[in-house]
Every structure is written in C-alpha cells, then in structure tokens.
Amino acid sequence: MQSGLELKGISKQYSEGGNQVTALDDVTLSVAPGEFVAVVGPSGSGKSTFLSVAGALLKPTDGQVYLNGHDISALPDKALSRVRLQEIGFIMQSSNLVPYLNVLDQLLLVKKMSGKVSPEDKTFAVTLLEELGLGSKTKRFPEELSGGEKQRTAIARALVNDPNVILADEPTASLDTKRAHEVVQLIAQEVKHRNKAAIMVTHDERLLDYCDRVYRMEDGRLTLVSR
Ligand code: ADP
C-alpha cells in the first residue's frame, strides 16, 4: 500500500453558461510522507481546483485520489468530511482564526470538533505551539498577534489532529518577505519532523528552495520543473 497522497489521472470540468471549462487535465502526482511539494503557475491555471480536489473538497470529473492507499474520491460526503477533519490539515492565504478564541483554544476547537479533548491533546497542542515559536502566546487573541504569528497559529492548527496530509494555499500571501520565509521554513520543518505529505501552492518563487520538488500548472496540466 502506497502511503501519503496520490492523485491519479485527475480531470475536472466545470460547466459555465453552457460551456465546459477544463480546469484540470489528466493530473498525476504522488507525495510521500515527509515530502514538501510546491505547485506554481499563473492565475486561472487550475491551482485552486487542484488543491480542492487533493483536499477532498471537490470531486474530480475523472481520476482517483488515494490517501494511504485508499481511494477517497469514491467516499460518500459524510465519510469525506471525516477524512478532511482527521487526515488533512489546511493552511489558507489568511489565517482564518476565530476572533474570540485565544491561540491555544484555536487548536482545541479543532480537537473538539472530532471528539472530547483529553489532557494529552492539550499537551500536544502546547508542544506544537512551542515548536512554532508561540509558547509565550498561547493566551493571546488573534488581534494581539502579528501576521506571521497568525500564520504560525494556523500551521499549528493544521497539525493538531496529526493529519497525514498538509495542504497550503498561498500561505504567505499576506506577509512581508522575512515573515514569508519564516512561515515556509516552519512548514518545511514540521513536514520533515512530523512526516507529513505536503503540497503548497505559491506565487512566490523565492520560497521554492524549501521544497523538495516544484511543479508548474499551466492550462490544467501539471509538469515537474525541478527536484
Ligand atoms: P488558479 O487557482 O490557478 O487561479 P482555478 O483552479 O481557480 O485556477 O481555475 C482554473 C479554471 O477553472 C479557470 O479557467 C477558472 O475560470 C475555472 N473555474 C474555477 N472555478 C470555477 C467554477 N466554480 N465554475 C466555473 N469555472 C471555474
């Protein structure tokens, strides 16, 4: 059984005003645990659609998505929601933190959504926050954090359920260069340390050195540009 995330022959068509738009055209990609893969490409090339299919938010028109060898593209919606919550950590462009929860509670909310919160869960959440340099900020609210601290909280939140897969969609879009490097370096560090299969969509070519492989999306087709 292949572990990690595997997309095989993925196509996605949208119908728009009676026309068919091909957003993804026969895309195949495997990401093993501990691998950090970047996807670059112009606007409209299919990157968001690709990440939505990889994250089980959108069903492909054709092809399969395998998570640790199981075809998740065939699962019913309820099972898919469970897979998303347990097995996939999302890091978005803006951190999307809940304004009235402190940093630690942002993480515990995610744990609560999947069941009861144990003392071990809390210890793990604090460990993650310490790893991400937020050990002294656990009681802070989002409005008291810098942009980089918010994104670091979002990284910790993506990891708190110990998912197999991390998907990051332009995670540095709202950050200056220094913070952008810090945030991507931390994602790379966690991917290696915690053995996650990770994909990052980015416009920022300066951040690609942190990734193991770089792919380019163009007109819905994915090609390897460097490794
Ligand atoms: P990117 O993230 O690289 O900007 P997208 O995945 O958003 O690219 O879009 C790929 C193509 O699919 C574009 O031509 C876009 O217009 C089209 N598209 C995306 N979402 C939809 C949708 N919900 N309905 C119709 N067309 C869509």
Residues whose N, C-alpha, C, O or C-beta is under 5 A from the ligand:
A	BS01	ADP	Y14 S15 E16 V21 A23 P42 S43 G44 S45 G46 K47 S48 T49
